[in-house]
Structure formats: C-alpha cells, structure tokens
Amino acid sequence: MKMPGAGSPPPVLGLAAVTAAMVPLVGGKAANLGELLSAGMPVPDGFCLTTDAYRQATAGDASVGDVTAVDTPAVDTTRAGGRLAEVHAALKATPDGDLPAFAALAGRARDMIRSAPVPAEVAAAVEQAYAALGDNVPVAVRSSATAEDLPSASFAGQQDTYLNVVGAAAVVEAVRNCWASLWTDRAVSYRASRGIDPAAVALAVVVQRMVDATAAGVLFTANPLTGRRHQAVIDASPGLGEAVVSGAVNPDHFVVDPLTGRVLERRLGDKRIAVRPIPGGGTRTLTLNNGAATACLTDKQAAELAALGRQVEEYFGSPQDIEWAIAGDGRLWLTQSRPITTLFPVPQRASGGEGTRVYLCFSLAQGLTRPLTPMGLAAFRLIASSVARAAHFDVPEPRKGPSPYAVAGQRIYLDLT
C-alpha cells in the first residue's frame, strides 16, 4: 500500500480546520459545516476523513473482481484508479438508461470496498480523533461527497448515514460502509445522468457528536413552494431528524417570518413514529400515539430557528436547506446546511435599487413561455436599448440593456418599481 508523502494532508481533519476552499478534499457537507463553525454557529464537534483517505483505501490491484462479467461494452481497463479503475471505465462505456448494467457495476464497486481492509494509518487516525471527542461518545457518521451539497445540483440522501455509532471499531466500520455507499445504484445512475465522471468522484466522511434530540427536522430559509425569500419553512418531528429527512413521518409544518418571528402558518402532522437512539449504539423506530395532538415545537423555538436560518443564509449569501436538532437541554444545533437548488432565480439588474422591487415578465407578456437563448437575450438587450434611446433615455451600455431591464431564468423582466 502506498503511503502518503510528507507533503500530503492528514487523512483526518477537525471540522474547525475545514473551509469552503477544501471541497475537493473534504466534500460539500464537511466544507459547509466547517464554514458554519468558523462563523460561530452551533455545530456539534467532530472530524472529517478526507477524500485522500478514501482514495488510499480504494488504491490497490485493479484486477480485484471480474468487472467484465457484467454485460457491458468492452472497455480498455486501466490501473490508474486502483481497485475501481475497471468499474470507472465500464461505467463510462455503459449507455445512458441501461439501469441493470449500472446497478451491476455499482454492486461490484460496493463489494470491492467492503472487502478491502481499511488502511492501518487511516484507522489509527480515526481512532485517535474519535477518542478526542470523549469516552465512547455516540456519533453520527455521514457521507460528504465531492459532488454533494453544491449549488449546481442536489445529491441529498444518495449516500448512507449511520446514527448513534458507539466505539472506535464501530466508527471505522461505519466509515467503510459510507465509502461503499458512494456506489449505491441510485447515486451511480444520478451521476451518469448528469455526465459526472465516475473516476472524478470521491467520498469524504463526517463524524460528529450525536445530538440526543427531543425534536429535529429541516429548515428552508426561503419558501420552496412559493419561492418567497422572506419566509422560513420548518418541518419538525419528535426524536432524531432521520424520520423527517427520509420522509418516514408526516411532520409538523411551520411557515415563519424570520424578521419578526411571527408564525404565519402552522399545520400539525400526525407524527406516528419517532427515531430514538439505543444505549450502546444504533437506533430504533417507536410508534407514537396521538402525535397530532400537540406541536413538537413552540412558537418561540420556531422563531429562534427562523432567525438562526437567516444568519446562515446571510453568511453563505444564498437560501439554505438546513438540518437541525434541539437537544434535551433546549439548545439548538445545526447538523447540515446546503444551498436550495430548486428556487426560481431572482431578476438581476445591472444597477438595481434596494428594497422590494416589482417586476413584469416581458417574455411572458409577449407569449414567450420558454427560456430564451443567449443570442436571443443579447438581441433583446440591443433592441430595448435602441427603443430607450429613441425615447431619450440614457443608456450608458447598450449591450447590457436599459436600466429597467433584468434577466432571471433566461427570461426578460422589466423593473416597474
């Protein structure tokens, strides 16, 4: 096994040492958590195994496993990517939409990783970092892929998470299983549909102190249904947040004004189940009776969540999808933050004013229901500039259009404010 050189980063980094510039090394989830810590946000302590640790674990004999046994086109196998090189090459050669072939190759990759030993240096670093958290501290072991939690795409839930892991040996095993989950059938198909090179993707792993939550869930700092930027949407359920994130429970739903803290909408879910930690490790799912009788959050807690979410949004500069938990002592913790990728963009002007703006969709008014091409947008900017100048309006840069001109989602808007 090739050991890292003297100039290589360590296989394990404390979350407090992680920054946004380290995404290729620590993945999107860890990078965002490191940024939250640096901003003084309440994030559980922990550490991150880097993508170098993953590559070190998957390095080795490229001939391990008979990849060509899968019914896929013939490929030129290379040893450049270690054990998984043949899988990478076979995936590239597999036609889009061939789900059985993708699934077979994904299963082969998982088996390779699970059967390979965790490098001694990596295992020792994990054990040392875990011991620094305390004596047999319960932790959550979660994936942090290099193509995950990024503004351009959402890979949420495509790799595995292991909750309430106790003991150094169990943490190392959970790390190995996280590595293997980079190659779930769903994740492989999704990456292929986005044209992501399988050889370019690696997995870091985040290990964080568990929050024994009385309530947990997700927070959107903008309303994902209406697109309103000044509404926080909270889904909450008793116990660990896994029930909400996985969609296994019908949670309580709150819409909150983050500026005033006023609850604009409250809808109680039936909350029929709750995921709870088991002493000694693992989780169990409990059935709740009459879960819809009371809310699992007070209005004050919902307002505090919305205000904290607004701070996170301001720090990152864009609306966020946040996972959170409230501990038994009432303290609020953030366990994840990622950009919301489904919001329609806000119109952008070259020189827009402050405050609330009113825009007219000029494209729709002209019957243009589809996005315009870049050439079409450029042509409309020049036409609009010519019309504005003919009306004796000042247009300093015709290629950018007149001052009321704005673009969002490749559609033309006019600022009527």
SETIFI-645784 format. One record per residue (C-alpha): residue number from 1; residue in three letters; x, y, z. Coordinates in Angstrom, 2 decimals. Last residue first. Layout:
{pt NUM,'ALA',{X,Y,Z}}
...
END
This chain:
{pt 417,'THR',{-40.75,49.97,-9.25}}
{pt 416,'LEU',{-41.68,48.66,-12.70}}
{pt 415,'ASP',{-38.42,46.71,-13.22}}
{pt 414,'LEU',{-38.83,44.97,-16.58}}
{pt 413,'TYR',{-38.17,41.24,-16.87}}
{pt 412,'ILE',{-36.72,39.09,-19.64}}
{pt 411,'ARG',{-36.43,35.31,-19.28}}
{pt 410,'GLN',{-33.28,33.18,-19.20}}
{pt 409,'GLY',{-34.12,32.09,-15.64}}
{pt 408,'ALA',{-33.93,35.69,-14.49}}
{pt 407,'VAL',{-32.99,38.74,-16.56}}
{pt 406,'ALA',{-33.46,42.45,-15.91}}
{pt 405,'TYR',{-34.04,45.63,-17.99}}
{pt 404,'PRO',{-35.19,48.72,-16.07}}
{pt 403,'SER',{-31.76,50.39,-16.64}}
{pt 402,'PRO',{-31.61,49.92,-20.42}}
{pt 401,'GLY',{-29.79,46.90,-21.88}}
{pt 400,'LYS',{-26.39,45.45,-21.04}}
{pt 399,'ARG',{-25.09,45.66,-24.61}}
{pt 398,'PRO',{-26.41,49.23,-24.82}}
{pt 397,'GLU',{-24.01,50.42,-22.07}}
{pt 396,'PRO',{-24.67,54.02,-20.91}}
{pt 395,'VAL',{-28.38,54.02,-21.88}}
{pt 394,'ASP',{-29.83,57.47,-21.05}}
{pt 393,'PHE',{-33.48,57.75,-22.00}}
{pt 392,'HIS',{-34.42,59.97,-24.93}}
{pt 391,'ALA',{-37.33,57.83,-26.18}}
{pt 390,'ALA',{-35.19,56.81,-29.15}}
{pt 389,'ARG',{-32.51,55.87,-26.59}}
{pt 388,'ALA',{-34.94,53.55,-24.80}}
{pt 387,'VAL',{-36.00,51.89,-28.08}}
{pt 386,'SER',{-32.38,51.33,-29.09}}
{pt 385,'SER',{-31.51,49.90,-25.68}}
{pt 384,'ALA',{-34.51,47.55,-25.81}}
{pt 383,'ILE',{-33.40,46.29,-29.23}}
{pt 382,'LEU',{-29.82,45.79,-28.00}}
{pt 381,'ARG',{-30.95,43.90,-24.90}}
{pt 380,'PHE',{-33.42,41.87,-26.96}}
{pt 379,'ALA',{-30.63,40.72,-29.29}}
{pt 378,'ALA',{-28.41,39.68,-26.40}}
{pt 377,'LEU',{-31.27,37.70,-24.83}}
{pt 376,'GLY',{-31.94,35.95,-28.14}}
{pt 375,'MET',{-28.26,35.07,-28.56}}
{pt 374,'PRO',{-28.14,33.67,-25.02}}
{pt 373,'THR',{-31.22,31.54,-25.85}}
{pt 372,'LEU',{-34.57,32.49,-24.40}}
{pt 371,'PRO',{-36.42,30.38,-21.85}}
{pt 370,'ARG',{-39.88,29.12,-22.88}}
{pt 369,'THR',{-43.24,30.83,-22.41}}
{pt 368,'LEU',{-42.65,33.60,-24.95}}
{pt 367,'GLY',{-46.18,34.98,-25.39}}
{pt 366,'GLN',{-45.01,38.59,-25.47}}
{pt 365,'ALA',{-46.27,39.25,-21.94}}
{pt 364,'LEU',{-44.49,36.05,-20.90}}
{pt 363,'SER',{-41.14,37.41,-22.07}}
{pt 362,'PHE',{-41.79,40.84,-20.55}}
{pt 361,'CYS',{-42.17,39.34,-17.07}}
{pt 360,'LEU',{-43.09,42.46,-15.11}}
{pt 359,'TYR',{-41.04,43.15,-11.98}}
{pt 358,'VAL',{-41.89,44.90,-8.70}}
{pt 357,'ARG',{-38.96,45.55,-6.33}}
{pt 356,'THR',{-38.71,45.38,-2.54}}
{pt 355,'GLY',{-35.70,47.15,-1.07}}
{pt 354,'GLU',{-32.54,48.48,-2.70}}
{pt 353,'GLY',{-32.17,49.72,-6.26}}
{pt 352,'GLY',{-30.81,47.78,-9.19}}
{pt 351,'SER',{-27.81,48.69,-11.33}}
{pt 350,'ALA',{-27.03,45.84,-13.75}}
{pt 349,'ARG',{-30.32,44.25,-12.86}}
{pt 348,'GLN',{-30.82,40.68,-11.62}}
{pt 347,'PRO',{-34.22,39.01,-11.51}}
{pt 346,'VAL',{-34.48,36.48,-8.61}}
{pt 345,'PRO',{-33.81,32.90,-9.63}}
{pt 344,'PHE',{-36.53,30.22,-9.40}}
{pt 343,'LEU',{-35.78,28.13,-6.35}}
{pt 342,'THR',{-34.91,24.44,-6.83}}
{pt 341,'THR',{-31.25,24.29,-5.78}}
{pt 340,'ILE',{-31.57,25.24,-2.10}}
{pt 339,'PRO',{-27.96,25.58,-0.96}}
{pt 338,'ARG',{-26.66,23.23,1.75}}
{pt 337,'SER',{-26.53,23.26,5.51}}
{pt 336,'GLN',{-26.04,20.38,7.93}}
{pt 335,'THR',{-26.09,19.45,11.62}}
{pt 334,'LEU',{-27.18,22.74,13.16}}
{pt 333,'TRP',{-27.81,22.62,16.89}}
{pt 332,'LEU',{-30.39,24.32,19.13}}
{pt 331,'ARG',{-30.05,24.02,22.90}}
{pt 330,'GLY',{-33.20,23.09,24.81}}
{pt 329,'ASP',{-31.44,20.95,27.41}}
{pt 328,'GLY',{-32.82,17.81,25.78}}
{pt 327,'ALA',{-31.19,18.75,22.49}}
{pt 326,'ILE',{-32.93,20.54,19.61}}
{pt 325,'ALA',{-31.85,19.33,16.16}}
{pt 324,'TRP',{-31.23,20.95,12.80}}
{pt 323,'GLU',{-30.91,20.18,9.09}}
{pt 322,'ILE',{-30.66,23.23,6.84}}
{pt 321,'ASP',{-31.67,23.91,3.22}}
{pt 320,'GLN',{-30.21,27.34,2.52}}
{pt 319,'PRO',{-31.10,30.50,0.59}}
{pt 318,'SER',{-27.98,32.32,-0.74}}
{pt 317,'GLY',{-25.17,34.54,0.54}}
{pt 316,'PHE',{-23.50,31.89,2.68}}
{pt 315,'TYR',{-23.34,34.09,5.77}}
{pt 314,'GLU',{-26.67,35.80,5.12}}
{pt 313,'GLU',{-28.36,32.43,4.71}}
{pt 312,'VAL',{-26.83,31.14,7.96}}
{pt 311,'GLN',{-27.99,34.24,9.85}}
{pt 310,'ARG',{-31.48,33.85,8.37}}
{pt 309,'GLY',{-31.53,30.23,9.50}}
{pt 308,'LEU',{-30.76,31.34,13.04}}
{pt 307,'ALA',{-33.72,33.72,12.95}}
{pt 306,'ALA',{-36.01,31.00,11.57}}
{pt 305,'LEU',{-34.90,28.54,14.24}}
{pt 304,'GLU',{-35.42,31.09,17.00}}
{pt 303,'ALA',{-38.92,31.84,15.66}}
{pt 302,'ALA',{-39.79,28.13,15.59}}
{pt 301,'GLN',{-38.48,27.74,19.13}}
{pt 300,'LYS',{-40.63,30.65,20.32}}
{pt 299,'ASP',{-43.69,29.29,18.54}}
{pt 298,'THR',{-43.20,26.05,20.46}}
{pt 297,'LEU',{-42.01,22.98,18.62}}
{pt 296,'CYS',{-43.25,19.34,18.85}}
{pt 295,'ALA',{-46.80,20.50,18.23}}
{pt 294,'THR',{-49.56,18.80,20.17}}
{pt 293,'ALA',{-52.42,16.38,19.47}}
{pt 292,'ALA',{-51.10,15.17,16.12}}
{pt 291,'GLY',{-48.91,12.50,17.71}}
{pt 290,'ASN',{-51.93,10.74,19.22}}
{pt 289,'ASN',{-49.96,7.55,19.84}}
{pt 288,'LEU',{-46.35,7.30,18.75}}
{pt 287,'THR',{-44.76,4.18,17.28}}
{pt 286,'LEU',{-41.05,3.89,18.01}}
{pt 285,'THR',{-38.25,3.40,15.48}}
{pt 284,'ARG',{-34.97,2.17,16.89}}
{pt 283,'THR',{-31.42,3.43,16.66}}
{pt 282,'GLY',{-27.92,2.05,16.98}}
{pt 281,'GLY',{-25.35,2.16,19.73}}
{pt 280,'GLY',{-24.79,1.27,23.40}}
{pt 279,'PRO',{-27.98,2.93,24.62}}
{pt 278,'ILE',{-30.44,2.98,21.71}}
{pt 277,'PRO',{-31.07,6.27,19.91}}
{pt 276,'ARG',{-34.64,7.27,19.01}}
{pt 275,'VAL',{-36.49,7.54,15.69}}
{pt 274,'ALA',{-40.07,8.71,16.16}}
{pt 273,'ILE',{-43.25,7.42,14.53}}
{pt 272,'ARG',{-46.86,8.49,14.06}}
{pt 271,'LYS',{-46.11,12.20,13.72}}
{pt 270,'ASP',{-49.75,13.00,12.72}}
{pt 269,'GLY',{-48.65,16.34,11.29}}
{pt 268,'LEU',{-49.61,19.70,12.77}}
{pt 267,'ARG',{-50.03,22.64,10.40}}
{pt 266,'ARG',{-48.93,26.12,11.46}}
{pt 265,'GLU',{-48.80,29.12,9.15}}
{pt 264,'LEU',{-47.59,32.69,9.54}}
{pt 263,'VAL',{-45.64,32.17,12.77}}
{pt 262,'ARG',{-44.28,35.62,13.66}}
{pt 261,'GLY',{-40.54,35.79,14.35}}
{pt 260,'THR',{-40.46,39.39,13.07}}
{pt 259,'LEU',{-37.61,39.15,10.55}}
{pt 258,'PRO',{-37.68,35.37,10.07}}
{pt 257,'ASP',{-41.39,35.38,9.10}}
{pt 256,'VAL',{-42.32,31.79,9.86}}
{pt 255,'VAL',{-44.05,28.96,7.98}}
{pt 254,'PHE',{-44.42,25.88,10.19}}
{pt 253,'HIS',{-45.10,22.24,9.39}}
{pt 252,'ASP',{-45.35,19.44,11.93}}
{pt 251,'PRO',{-44.11,16.21,10.40}}
{pt 250,'ASN',{-45.75,13.36,8.43}}
{pt 249,'VAL',{-43.11,10.71,9.08}}
{pt 248,'ALA',{-40.97,8.35,7.00}}
{pt 247,'GLY',{-39.88,11.05,4.57}}
{pt 246,'SER',{-36.21,10.13,4.98}}
{pt 245,'VAL',{-35.26,13.61,6.18}}
{pt 244,'VAL',{-38.19,13.78,8.60}}
{pt 243,'ALA',{-37.63,10.41,10.28}}
{pt 242,'GLU',{-33.85,10.91,10.21}}
{pt 241,'GLY',{-34.22,14.08,12.26}}
{pt 240,'LEU',{-33.91,12.24,15.58}}
{pt 239,'GLY',{-36.73,12.38,18.09}}
{pt 238,'PRO',{-40.00,14.29,17.79}}
{pt 237,'SER',{-40.85,15.80,14.38}}
{pt 236,'ALA',{-40.25,19.11,12.63}}
{pt 235,'ASP',{-40.66,20.64,9.18}}
{pt 234,'ILE',{-39.76,24.34,9.09}}
{pt 233,'VAL',{-40.31,26.84,6.28}}
{pt 232,'ALA',{-38.72,30.29,6.59}}
{pt 231,'GLN',{-40.40,33.08,4.63}}
{pt 230,'HIS',{-38.54,36.12,3.35}}
{pt 229,'ARG',{-37.35,34.68,0.02}}
{pt 228,'ARG',{-40.76,33.73,-1.29}}
{pt 227,'GLY',{-40.30,30.97,-3.89}}
{pt 226,'THR',{-43.88,29.75,-3.39}}
{pt 225,'LEU',{-43.19,26.06,-2.77}}
{pt 224,'PRO',{-39.52,26.20,-1.68}}
{pt 223,'ASN',{-40.23,29.00,0.83}}
{pt 222,'ALA',{-36.83,30.52,1.61}}
{pt 221,'THR',{-34.66,29.75,4.66}}
{pt 220,'PHE',{-35.68,26.11,4.41}}
{pt 219,'LEU',{-35.45,24.31,7.75}}
{pt 218,'VAL',{-35.31,20.56,8.27}}
{pt 217,'GLY',{-36.05,18.29,11.19}}
{pt 216,'ALA',{-35.38,17.66,14.85}}
{pt 215,'ALA',{-37.14,17.36,18.17}}
{pt 214,'THR',{-36.14,15.93,21.58}}
{pt 213,'ALA',{-32.73,15.31,20.09}}
{pt 212,'ASP',{-29.91,13.27,21.55}}
{pt 211,'VAL',{-27.38,15.23,19.47}}
{pt 210,'MET',{-24.65,12.89,18.24}}
{pt 209,'ARG',{-21.02,14.06,18.13}}
{pt 208,'GLN',{-19.97,14.32,14.54}}
{pt 207,'VAL',{-18.06,12.09,12.09}}
{pt 206,'VAL',{-18.02,13.43,8.52}}
{pt 205,'VAL',{-16.81,11.17,5.71}}
{pt 204,'ALA',{-15.09,12.18,2.47}}
{pt 203,'LEU',{-16.10,10.47,-0.72}}
{pt 202,'ALA',{-14.56,10.63,-4.16}}
{pt 201,'VAL',{-15.91,11.49,-7.59}}
{pt 200,'ALA',{-13.56,12.11,-10.52}}
{pt 199,'ALA',{-13.38,8.47,-11.61}}
{pt 198,'PRO',{-17.15,8.32,-12.02}}
{pt 197,'ASP',{-17.03,11.30,-14.46}}
{pt 196,'ILE',{-20.22,13.29,-13.92}}
{pt 195,'GLY',{-22.46,13.42,-17.02}}
{pt 194,'ARG',{-25.54,14.42,-15.01}}
{pt 193,'SER',{-27.45,11.24,-15.92}}
{pt 192,'ALA',{-24.35,9.21,-15.00}}
{pt 191,'ARG',{-24.19,10.87,-11.60}}
{pt 190,'TYR',{-27.84,10.02,-10.94}}
{pt 189,'SER',{-27.43,6.42,-12.08}}
{pt 188,'VAL',{-24.41,5.89,-9.80}}
{pt 187,'ALA',{-26.12,7.55,-6.81}}
{pt 186,'ARG',{-29.30,5.49,-7.22}}
{pt 185,'ASP',{-27.50,2.17,-7.56}}
{pt 184,'THR',{-25.42,2.91,-4.45}}
{pt 183,'TRP',{-21.74,3.44,-5.19}}
{pt 182,'LEU',{-20.84,6.27,-2.82}}
{pt 181,'SER',{-22.45,3.94,-0.27}}
{pt 180,'ALA',{-19.25,1.88,-0.18}}
{pt 179,'TRP',{-17.33,4.76,1.39}}
{pt 178,'CYS',{-20.08,5.14,3.99}}
{pt 177,'ASN',{-19.82,1.42,4.77}}
{pt 176,'ARG',{-16.08,1.80,5.36}}
{pt 175,'VAL',{-16.70,4.77,7.67}}
{pt 174,'ALA',{-19.32,2.78,9.58}}
{pt 173,'GLU',{-16.73,0.02,10.13}}
{pt 172,'VAL',{-14.21,2.55,11.48}}
{pt 171,'VAL',{-16.89,4.01,13.78}}
{pt 170,'ALA',{-17.88,0.55,15.06}}
{pt 169,'ALA',{-14.25,-0.24,15.91}}
{pt 168,'ALA',{-13.89,3.07,17.78}}
{pt 167,'GLY',{-17.00,2.61,19.91}}
{pt 166,'VAL',{-20.55,3.92,19.62}}
{pt 165,'VAL',{-22.43,4.81,16.43}}
{pt 164,'ASN',{-25.62,6.70,17.21}}
{pt 163,'LEU',{-26.53,7.32,13.58}}
{pt 162,'TYR',{-25.10,5.89,10.35}}
{pt 161,'THR',{-25.79,7.84,7.15}}
{pt 160,'ASP',{-25.73,6.36,3.65}}
{pt 159,'GLN',{-25.21,8.10,0.32}}
{pt 158,'GLN',{-27.90,9.34,-2.06}}
{pt 157,'GLY',{-29.79,11.31,0.59}}
{pt 156,'ALA',{-29.07,14.74,-0.87}}
{pt 155,'PHE',{-27.30,14.74,-4.23}}
{pt 154,'SER',{-28.60,18.19,-5.14}}
{pt 153,'ALA',{-27.00,20.01,-8.05}}
{pt 152,'SER',{-25.42,23.30,-9.08}}
{pt 151,'PRO',{-25.20,24.99,-5.67}}
{pt 150,'LEU',{-23.22,22.10,-4.14}}
{pt 149,'ASP',{-24.33,19.80,-1.32}}
{pt 148,'GLU',{-22.65,16.77,-2.90}}
{pt 147,'ALA',{-20.29,16.35,-5.86}}
{pt 146,'THR',{-17.17,15.96,-3.68}}
{pt 145,'ALA',{-19.13,13.60,-1.45}}
{pt 144,'SER',{-19.55,14.16,2.29}}
{pt 143,'SER',{-21.05,10.99,3.76}}
{pt 142,'ARG',{-22.24,10.74,7.34}}
{pt 141,'VAL',{-21.17,9.04,10.56}}
{pt 140,'ALA',{-23.20,10.26,13.56}}
{pt 139,'VAL',{-21.53,9.89,16.92}}
{pt 138,'PRO',{-22.16,8.41,20.37}}
{pt 137,'VAL',{-19.15,9.13,22.63}}
{pt 136,'ASN',{-17.25,6.02,23.73}}
{pt 135,'ASP',{-15.01,8.05,26.05}}
{pt 134,'GLY',{-14.59,11.57,24.75}}
{pt 133,'LEU',{-14.30,13.51,21.48}}
{pt 132,'ALA',{-10.52,13.04,21.46}}
{pt 131,'ALA',{-11.04,9.26,21.36}}
{pt 130,'TYR',{-12.77,9.64,18.00}}
{pt 129,'ALA',{-9.85,11.61,16.57}}
{pt 128,'GLN',{-7.36,8.96,17.73}}
{pt 127,'GLU',{-9.48,6.05,16.46}}
{pt 126,'VAL',{-9.95,7.74,13.09}}
{pt 125,'ALA',{-6.22,8.43,12.75}}
{pt 124,'ALA',{-5.41,4.79,13.62}}
{pt 123,'ALA',{-7.90,3.50,11.04}}
{pt 122,'VAL',{-6.41,5.77,8.36}}
{pt 121,'GLU',{-2.84,4.68,9.10}}
{pt 120,'ALA',{-3.84,1.00,9.17}}
{pt 119,'PRO',{-5.54,1.20,5.77}}
{pt 118,'VAL',{-9.17,0.00,5.97}}
{pt 117,'PRO',{-9.16,-3.54,4.61}}
{pt 116,'ALA',{-10.85,-4.24,1.26}}
{pt 115,'SER',{-13.94,-6.47,1.19}}
{pt 114,'ARG',{-16.38,-3.60,1.74}}
{pt 113,'ILE',{-14.76,-1.51,-0.99}}
{pt 112,'MET',{-14.78,-4.25,-3.61}}
{pt 111,'ASP',{-18.34,-5.30,-2.77}}
{pt 110,'ARG',{-19.58,-1.73,-3.18}}
{pt 109,'ALA',{-17.86,-1.41,-6.57}}
{pt 108,'ARG',{-19.39,-4.66,-7.83}}
{pt 107,'GLY',{-22.84,-3.55,-6.68}}
{pt 106,'ALA',{-22.46,-0.31,-8.61}}
{pt 105,'LEU',{-21.41,-2.24,-11.71}}
{pt 104,'ALA',{-24.47,-4.45,-11.50}}
{pt 103,'ALA',{-26.78,-1.50,-10.88}}
{pt 102,'PHE',{-25.38,0.50,-13.80}}
{pt 101,'ALA',{-25.80,-2.52,-16.08}}
{pt 100,'PRO',{-29.41,-3.04,-14.95}}
{pt 99,'LEU',{-30.11,0.72,-15.36}}
{pt 98,'ASP',{-29.06,0.99,-19.00}}
{pt 97,'GLY',{-30.52,4.49,-19.32}}
{pt 96,'ASP',{-27.38,6.12,-20.68}}
{pt 95,'PRO',{-25.16,3.61,-22.46}}
{pt 94,'THR',{-22.35,1.98,-20.42}}
{pt 93,'ALA',{-18.84,2.88,-21.62}}
{pt 92,'LYS',{-18.19,5.41,-18.86}}
{pt 91,'LEU',{-19.47,2.91,-16.29}}
{pt 90,'ALA',{-17.10,0.22,-17.62}}
{pt 89,'ALA',{-14.12,2.56,-17.30}}
{pt 88,'HIS',{-14.95,3.52,-13.71}}
{pt 87,'VAL',{-15.59,-0.13,-12.79}}
{pt 86,'GLU',{-12.23,-1.11,-14.29}}
{pt 85,'ALA',{-10.44,1.59,-12.31}}
{pt 84,'LEU',{-12.14,0.66,-9.01}}
{pt 83,'ARG',{-9.30,-1.30,-7.45}}
{pt 82,'GLY',{-6.72,1.38,-8.25}}
{pt 81,'GLY',{-7.68,4.37,-10.38}}
{pt 80,'ALA',{-4.69,4.36,-12.76}}
{pt 79,'ARG',{-4.90,0.63,-13.30}}
{pt 78,'THR',{-6.61,0.87,-16.64}}
{pt 77,'THR',{-9.22,-1.27,-18.36}}
{pt 76,'ASP',{-9.92,-0.55,-22.03}}
{pt 75,'VAL',{-13.58,-1.34,-22.25}}
{pt 74,'ALA',{-15.80,-3.93,-23.90}}
{pt 73,'PRO',{-19.45,-2.98,-23.68}}
{pt 72,'THR',{-21.41,-4.11,-20.63}}
{pt 71,'ASP',{-22.94,-7.43,-19.58}}
{pt 70,'VAL',{-21.15,-7.69,-16.24}}
{pt 69,'ALA',{-18.50,-10.40,-16.17}}
{pt 68,'THR',{-16.05,-7.74,-17.38}}
{pt 67,'VAL',{-15.88,-6.47,-13.81}}
{pt 66,'ASP',{-14.28,-9.65,-12.51}}
{pt 65,'GLY',{-13.16,-8.62,-9.03}}
{pt 64,'VAL',{-9.75,-7.31,-7.99}}
{pt 63,'SER',{-7.84,-6.63,-11.21}}
{pt 62,'ALA',{-7.14,-3.00,-10.29}}
{pt 61,'ASP',{-4.78,-4.12,-7.54}}
{pt 60,'GLY',{-4.50,-1.37,-4.96}}
{pt 59,'ALA',{-5.99,2.00,-4.14}}
{pt 58,'THR',{-9.51,2.04,-2.72}}
{pt 57,'ALA',{-8.45,2.75,0.88}}
{pt 56,'GLN',{-5.91,5.39,-0.18}}
{pt 55,'ARG',{-8.52,7.01,-2.38}}
{pt 54,'TYR',{-10.98,7.17,0.52}}
{pt 53,'ALA',{-8.32,8.56,2.88}}
{pt 52,'ASP',{-7.38,11.14,0.25}}
{pt 51,'THR',{-11.07,12.09,0.10}}
{pt 50,'THR',{-10.65,13.35,3.64}}
{pt 49,'LEU',{-11.96,11.81,6.84}}
{pt 48,'CYS',{-13.70,14.60,8.73}}
{pt 47,'PHE',{-13.89,15.48,12.40}}
{pt 46,'GLY',{-16.42,16.32,15.08}}
{pt 45,'ASP',{-17.97,18.88,17.38}}
{pt 44,'PRO',{-21.69,19.60,17.03}}
{pt 43,'VAL',{-22.49,22.87,15.18}}
{pt 42,'PRO',{-23.88,25.98,16.90}}
{pt 41,'MET',{-22.83,28.81,14.53}}
{pt 40,'GLY',{-19.72,30.85,15.28}}
{pt 39,'ALA',{-19.00,31.78,11.66}}
{pt 38,'SER',{-15.95,29.48,11.64}}
{pt 37,'LEU',{-18.20,26.64,12.77}}
{pt 36,'LEU',{-20.65,27.29,9.95}}
{pt 35,'GLU',{-17.79,27.33,7.45}}
{pt 34,'GLY',{-16.55,23.98,8.72}}
{pt 33,'LEU',{-20.07,22.57,8.41}}
{pt 32,'ASN',{-20.28,23.80,4.81}}
{pt 31,'ALA',{-16.95,22.22,3.91}}
{pt 30,'ALA',{-17.93,18.97,5.62}}
{pt 29,'LYS',{-21.14,18.69,3.59}}
{pt 28,'GLY',{-19.55,19.68,0.28}}
{pt 27,'GLY',{-16.64,17.28,0.19}}
{pt 26,'VAL',{-13.49,17.18,2.35}}
{pt 25,'LEU',{-10.56,17.28,-0.08}}
{pt 24,'PRO',{-12.16,18.56,-3.30}}
{pt 23,'VAL',{-14.34,20.89,-1.14}}
{pt 22,'MET',{-11.35,22.45,0.66}}
{pt 21,'ALA',{-11.89,26.11,-0.32}}
{pt 20,'ALA',{-15.10,26.13,1.72}}
{pt 19,'THR',{-13.07,25.68,4.91}}
{pt 18,'VAL',{-12.20,22.85,7.31}}
{pt 17,'ALA',{-10.00,23.38,10.39}}
{pt 16,'ALA',{-12.96,23.52,12.81}}
{pt 15,'LEU',{-14.17,20.21,11.41}}
{pt 14,'GLY',{-11.01,18.50,12.66}}
{pt 13,'LEU',{-9.10,16.82,9.87}}
{pt 12,'VAL',{-8.39,13.12,9.24}}
{pt 11,'PRO',{-6.33,11.53,6.46}}
{pt 10,'PRO',{-3.51,14.02,7.07}}
{pt 9,'PRO',{-2.62,16.29,4.13}}
{pt 8,'SER',{0.20,15.08,1.88}}
{pt 7,'GLY',{3.56,16.87,1.92}}
{pt 6,'ALA',{5.46,14.05,3.61}}
{pt 5,'GLY',{4.07,11.55,1.14}}
{pt 4,'PRO',{1.04,9.42,1.70}}
{pt 3,'MET',{1.61,5.69,2.00}}
{pt 2,'LYS',{1.33,3.36,-0.96}}
{pt 1,'MET',{0.00,0.00,0.00}}
END
